[in-house]
Amino acid sequence: MGATEGKVIEGLCDAIVEVTETGSTLRANGLRIVKDLMITNTQFIANKEAYREPWKKEKIEQISLLLQGALRAEGMVGLKMNVPANDLQSVIEILPCITAPTIANLFQMDWFSVETMISEKIAREIIPKLQKRGAVGSSNIRSIRLFKGKVEVEEEEEEDLS
């Protein structure tokens, strides 16, 4: 869903002005874009005086860091799977990650939980390859993302590899 939700009662108006990024809310309500009035971009602006105060500067930089992380995470998904110990190296060999995947032993088993962040574009391609190498129960989880001041959390999308 979008940051704003257009609710139009049929026959109540002829047109609306809506701020939209993807147009999905408009389409969901049977509407269409007739004319773009303005194309904008989001900017993070800090007051110069506030930025000179150390504690405010620290808070501003924290917010900036979180926003930049959210922007970098756009188009990325978290991938989780369980892998038997004897297949772990084979799975890790083809698993893309920023530095290294997170790997943890499963309780009282000779299996591992493996997690990493990957490009959304390759998720559907790599999941079958991981399955062939012994991975099971993989989840494709979208990250929490910030859009124009609104936090969006997309639900987990299970892709059972067993």
C-alpha positions as protocol buffer text, in pm:
chain_id: "A"
residue {
  index: 1
  type: MET
  ca { x: 0 y: 0 z: 0 }
}
residue {
  index: 2
  type: GLY
  ca { x: 107 y: 356 z: -57 }
}
residue {
  index: 3
  type: ALA
  ca { x: 192 y: 625 z: 193 }
}
residue {
  index: 4
  type: THR
  ca { x: -153 y: 777 z: 138 }
}
residue {
  index: 5
  type: GLU
  ca { x: -469 y: 594 z: 56 }
}
residue {
  index: 6
  type: GLY
  ca { x: -705 y: 749 z: -195 }
}
residue {
  index: 7
  type: LYS
  ca { x: -1069 y: 685 z: -107 }
}
residue {
  index: 8
  type: VAL
  ca { x: -1306 y: 812 z: -370 }
}
residue {
  index: 9
  type: ILE
  ca { x: -1680 y: 758 z: -347 }
}
residue {
  index: 10
  type: GLU
  ca { x: -1816 y: 713 z: -697 }
}
residue {
  index: 11
  type: GLY
  ca { x: -2006 y: 1015 z: -825 }
}
residue {
  index: 12
  type: LEU
  ca { x: -1875 y: 1242 z: -549 }
}
residue {
  index: 13
  type: CYS
  ca { x: -1600 y: 1407 z: -755 }
}
residue {
  index: 14
  type: ASP
  ca { x: -1472 y: 1426 z: -1111 }
}
residue {
  index: 15
  type: ALA
  ca { x: -1099 y: 1430 z: -1030 }
}
residue {
  index: 16
  type: ILE
  ca { x: -852 y: 1424 z: -741 }
}
residue {
  index: 17
  type: VAL
  ca { x: -494 y: 1540 z: -690 }
}
residue {
  index: 18
  type: GLU
  ca { x: -282 y: 1267 z: -534 }
}
residue {
  index: 19
  type: VAL
  ca { x: 81 y: 1235 z: -436 }
}
residue {
  index: 20
  type: THR
  ca { x: 192 y: 897 z: -565 }
}
residue {
  index: 21
  type: GLU
  ca { x: 515 y: 707 z: -613 }
}
residue {
  index: 22
  type: THR
  ca { x: 395 y: 394 z: -788 }
}
residue {
  index: 23
  type: GLY
  ca { x: 28 y: 463 z: -867 }
}
residue {
  index: 24
  type: SER
  ca { x: -82 y: 133 z: -705 }
}
residue {
  index: 25
  type: THR
  ca { x: -340 y: 304 z: -479 }
}
residue {
  index: 26
  type: LEU
  ca { x: -487 y: 482 z: -779 }
}
residue {
  index: 27
  type: ARG
  ca { x: -514 y: 158 z: -978 }
}
residue {
  index: 28
  type: ALA
  ca { x: -660 y: -27 z: -678 }
}
residue {
  index: 29
  type: ASN
  ca { x: -941 y: 232 z: -672 }
}
residue {
  index: 30
  type: GLY
  ca { x: -1004 y: 216 z: -1046 }
}
residue {
  index: 31
  type: LEU
  ca { x: -841 y: 555 z: -1109 }
}
residue {
  index: 32
  type: ARG
  ca { x: -582 y: 659 z: -1364 }
}
residue {
  index: 33
  type: ILE
  ca { x: -325 y: 936 z: -1393 }
}
residue {
  index: 34
  type: VAL
  ca { x: -448 y: 1201 z: -1635 }
}
residue {
  index: 35
  type: LYS
  ca { x: -172 y: 1459 z: -1590 }
}
residue {
  index: 36
  type: ASP
  ca { x: 147 y: 1486 z: -1386 }
}
residue {
  index: 37
  type: LEU
  ca { x: 138 y: 1824 z: -1213 }
}
residue {
  index: 38
  type: MET
  ca { x: 482 y: 1804 z: -1058 }
}
residue {
  index: 39
  type: ILE
  ca { x: 766 y: 1554 z: -1023 }
}
residue {
  index: 40
  type: THR
  ca { x: 958 y: 1585 z: -697 }
}
residue {
  index: 41
  type: ASN
  ca { x: 1232 y: 1418 z: -498 }
}
residue {
  index: 42
  type: THR
  ca { x: 1272 y: 1373 z: -126 }
}
residue {
  index: 43
  type: GLN
  ca { x: 1542 y: 1572 z: 54 }
}
residue {
  index: 44
  type: PHE
  ca { x: 1667 y: 1565 z: 412 }
}
residue {
  index: 45
  type: ILE
  ca { x: 1730 y: 1919 z: 534 }
}
residue {
  index: 46
  type: ALA
  ca { x: 1878 y: 2020 z: 870 }
}
residue {
  index: 47
  type: ASN
  ca { x: 1873 y: 2362 z: 1032 }
}
residue {
  index: 48
  type: LYS
  ca { x: 2230 y: 2506 z: 1029 }
}
residue {
  index: 49
  type: GLU
  ca { x: 2201 y: 2632 z: 1386 }
}
residue {
  index: 50
  type: ALA
  ca { x: 2073 y: 2298 z: 1511 }
}
residue {
  index: 51
  type: TYR
  ca { x: 2355 y: 2121 z: 1327 }
}
residue {
  index: 52
  type: ARG
  ca { x: 2611 y: 2327 z: 1526 }
}
residue {
  index: 53
  type: GLU
  ca { x: 2485 y: 2187 z: 1857 }
}
residue {
  index: 54
  type: PRO
  ca { x: 2667 y: 1854 z: 1920 }
}
residue {
  index: 55
  type: TRP
  ca { x: 2370 y: 1659 z: 2060 }
}
residue {
  index: 56
  type: LYS
  ca { x: 2137 y: 1778 z: 1783 }
}
residue {
  index: 57
  type: LYS
  ca { x: 2404 y: 1710 z: 1520 }
}
residue {
  index: 58
  type: GLU
  ca { x: 2436 y: 1354 z: 1652 }
}
residue {
  index: 59
  type: LYS
  ca { x: 2057 y: 1300 z: 1628 }
}
residue {
  index: 60
  type: ILE
  ca { x: 2047 y: 1448 z: 1277 }
}
residue {
  index: 61
  type: GLU
  ca { x: 2331 y: 1220 z: 1166 }
}
residue {
  index: 62
  type: GLN
  ca { x: 2155 y: 916 z: 1319 }
}
residue {
  index: 63
  type: ILE
  ca { x: 1839 y: 994 z: 1123 }
}
residue {
  index: 64
  type: SER
  ca { x: 2045 y: 1045 z: 806 }
}
residue {
  index: 65
  type: LEU
  ca { x: 2224 y: 714 z: 858 }
}
residue {
  index: 66
  type: LEU
  ca { x: 1895 y: 527 z: 900 }
}
residue {
  index: 67
  type: LEU
  ca { x: 1741 y: 690 z: 593 }
}
residue {
  index: 68
  type: GLN
  ca { x: 2050 y: 612 z: 382 }
}
residue {
  index: 69
  type: GLY
  ca { x: 2037 y: 250 z: 501 }
}
residue {
  index: 70
  type: ALA
  ca { x: 1671 y: 226 z: 405 }
}
residue {
  index: 71
  type: LEU
  ca { x: 1747 y: 363 z: 59 }
}
residue {
  index: 72
  type: ARG
  ca { x: 2033 y: 115 z: 13 }
}
residue {
  index: 73
  type: ALA
  ca { x: 1801 y: -167 z: 125 }
}
residue {
  index: 74
  type: GLU
  ca { x: 1545 y: -83 z: -143 }
}
residue {
  index: 75
  type: GLY
  ca { x: 1549 y: -366 z: -393 }
}
residue {
  index: 76
  type: MET
  ca { x: 1709 y: -602 z: -141 }
}
residue {
  index: 77
  type: VAL
  ca { x: 1548 y: -897 z: 34 }
}
residue {
  index: 78
  type: GLY
  ca { x: 1649 y: -1107 z: 332 }
}
residue {
  index: 79
  type: LEU
  ca { x: 1694 y: -1473 z: 255 }
}
residue {
  index: 80
  type: LYS
  ca { x: 1668 y: -1733 z: 535 }
}
residue {
  index: 81
  type: MET
  ca { x: 1713 y: -2106 z: 505 }
}
residue {
  index: 82
  type: ASN
  ca { x: 1814 y: -2417 z: 697 }
}
residue {
  index: 83
  type: VAL
  ca { x: 2098 y: -2625 z: 560 }
}
residue {
  index: 84
  type: PRO
  ca { x: 2235 y: -2964 z: 668 }
}
residue {
  index: 85
  type: ALA
  ca { x: 2599 y: -2948 z: 781 }
}
residue {
  index: 86
  type: ASN
  ca { x: 2721 y: -3166 z: 493 }
}
residue {
  index: 87
  type: ASP
  ca { x: 2565 y: -2925 z: 235 }
}
residue {
  index: 88
  type: LEU
  ca { x: 2666 y: -2596 z: 403 }
}
residue {
  index: 89
  type: GLN
  ca { x: 2983 y: -2528 z: 201 }
}
residue {
  index: 90
  type: SER
  ca { x: 2803 y: -2599 z: -127 }
}
residue {
  index: 91
  type: VAL
  ca { x: 2524 y: -2354 z: -39 }
}
residue {
  index: 92
  type: ILE
  ca { x: 2765 y: -2083 z: 81 }
}
residue {
  index: 93
  type: GLU
  ca { x: 2963 y: -2104 z: -246 }
}
residue {
  index: 94
  type: ILE
  ca { x: 2669 y: -1967 z: -451 }
}
residue {
  index: 95
  type: LEU
  ca { x: 2512 y: -1740 z: -187 }
}
residue {
  index: 96
  type: PRO
  ca { x: 2576 y: -1372 z: -259 }
}
residue {
  index: 97
  type: CYS
  ca { x: 2612 y: -1145 z: 42 }
}
residue {
  index: 98
  type: ILE
  ca { x: 2760 y: -809 z: 139 }
}
residue {
  index: 99
  type: THR
  ca { x: 3039 y: -950 z: 357 }
}
residue {
  index: 100
  type: ALA
  ca { x: 2941 y: -1296 z: 476 }
}
residue {
  index: 101
  type: PRO
  ca { x: 2615 y: -1475 z: 557 }
}
residue {
  index: 102
  type: THR
  ca { x: 2495 y: -1511 z: 914 }
}
residue {
  index: 103
  type: ILE
  ca { x: 2520 y: -1875 z: 1014 }
}
residue {
  index: 104
  type: ALA
  ca { x: 2395 y: -2030 z: 1339 }
}
residue {
  index: 105
  type: ASN
  ca { x: 2371 y: -2389 z: 1460 }
}
residue {
  index: 106
  type: LEU
  ca { x: 2020 y: -2527 z: 1497 }
}
residue {
  index: 107
  type: PHE
  ca { x: 1946 y: -2659 z: 1844 }
}
residue {
  index: 108
  type: GLN
  ca { x: 2064 y: -3017 z: 1896 }
}
residue {
  index: 109
  type: MET
  ca { x: 2088 y: -3083 z: 1521 }
}
residue {
  index: 110
  type: ASP
  ca { x: 2357 y: -3115 z: 1259 }
}
residue {
  index: 111
  type: TRP
  ca { x: 2191 y: -2832 z: 1064 }
}
residue {
  index: 112
  type: PHE
  ca { x: 2252 y: -2459 z: 1028 }
}
residue {
  index: 113
  type: SER
  ca { x: 2034 y: -2152 z: 989 }
}
residue {
  index: 114
  type: VAL
  ca { x: 2172 y: -1930 z: 711 }
}
residue {
  index: 115
  type: GLU
  ca { x: 2067 y: -1569 z: 650 }
}
residue {
  index: 116
  type: THR
  ca { x: 2181 y: -1305 z: 405 }
}
residue {
  index: 117
  type: MET
  ca { x: 2063 y: -997 z: 215 }
}
residue {
  index: 118
  type: ILE
  ca { x: 2050 y: -1028 z: -164 }
}
residue {
  index: 119
  type: SER
  ca { x: 1920 y: -831 z: -458 }
}
residue {
  index: 120
  type: GLU
  ca { x: 1549 y: -887 z: -513 }
}
residue {
  index: 121
  type: LYS
  ca { x: 1628 y: -936 z: -883 }
}
residue {
  index: 122
  type: ILE
  ca { x: 1821 y: -1260 z: -822 }
}
residue {
  index: 123
  type: ALA
  ca { x: 1609 y: -1409 z: -540 }
}
residue {
  index: 124
  type: ARG
  ca { x: 1385 y: -1616 z: -767 }
}
residue {
  index: 125
  type: GLU
  ca { x: 1682 y: -1739 z: -969 }
}
residue {
  index: 126
  type: ILE
  ca { x: 1894 y: -1847 z: -675 }
}
residue {
  index: 127
  type: ILE
  ca { x: 1627 y: -2018 z: -460 }
}
residue {
  index: 128
  type: PRO
  ca { x: 1597 y: -2326 z: -687 }
}
residue {
  index: 129
  type: LYS
  ca { x: 1979 y: -2350 z: -701 }
}
residue {
  index: 130
  type: LEU
  ca { x: 1994 y: -2340 z: -320 }
}
residue {
  index: 131
  type: GLN
  ca { x: 1732 y: -2614 z: -303 }
}
residue {
  index: 132
  type: LYS
  ca { x: 1939 y: -2838 z: -530 }
}
residue {
  index: 133
  type: ARG
  ca { x: 2232 y: -2788 z: -293 }
}
residue {
  index: 134
  type: GLY
  ca { x: 2034 y: -2894 z: 17 }
}
residue {
  index: 135
  type: ALA
  ca { x: 1875 y: -2573 z: 151 }
}
residue {
  index: 136
  type: VAL
  ca { x: 1520 y: -2607 z: 287 }
}
residue {
  index: 137
  type: GLY
  ca { x: 1247 y: -2376 z: 416 }
}
residue {
  index: 138
  type: SER
  ca { x: 1380 y: -2061 z: 258 }
}
residue {
  index: 139
  type: SER
  ca { x: 1199 y: -1733 z: 323 }
}
residue {
  index: 140
  type: ASN
  ca { x: 1213 y: -1425 z: 107 }
}
residue {
  index: 141
  type: ILE
  ca { x: 1166 y: -1139 z: 352 }
}
residue {
  index: 142
  type: ARG
  ca { x: 1152 y: -779 z: 246 }
}
residue {
  index: 143
  type: SER
  ca { x: 1330 y: -536 z: 470 }
}
residue {
  index: 144
  type: ILE
  ca { x: 1159 y: -265 z: 668 }
}
residue {
  index: 145
  type: ARG
  ca { x: 1176 y: 37 z: 442 }
}
residue {
  index: 146
  type: LEU
  ca { x: 1116 y: 407 z: 494 }
}
residue {
  index: 147
  type: PHE
  ca { x: 927 y: 594 z: 224 }
}
residue {
  index: 148
  type: LYS
  ca { x: 879 y: 967 z: 255 }
}
residue {
  index: 149
  type: GLY
  ca { x: 841 y: 960 z: 631 }
}
residue {
  index: 150
  type: LYS
  ca { x: 630 y: 642 z: 647 }
}
residue {
  index: 151
  type: VAL
  ca { x: 761 y: 307 z: 761 }
}
residue {
  index: 152
  type: GLU
  ca { x: 649 y: 16 z: 543 }
}
residue {
  index: 153
  type: VAL
  ca { x: 691 y: -346 z: 640 }
}
residue {
  index: 154
  type: GLU
  ca { x: 608 y: -594 z: 372 }
}
residue {
  index: 155
  type: GLU
  ca { x: 497 y: -936 z: 486 }
}
residue {
  index: 156
  type: GLU
  ca { x: 710 y: -1246 z: 467 }
}
residue {
  index: 157
  type: GLU
  ca { x: 672 y: -1438 z: 145 }
}
residue {
  index: 158
  type: GLU
  ca { x: 739 y: -1808 z: 208 }
}
residue {
  index: 159
  type: GLU
  ca { x: 907 y: -2007 z: -65 }
}
residue {
  index: 160
  type: ASP
  ca { x: 929 y: -2361 z: 64 }
}
residue {
  index: 161
  type: LEU
  ca { x: 1236 y: -2532 z: -75 }
}
residue {
  index: 162
  type: SER
  ca { x: 1159 y: -2876 z: 63 }
}
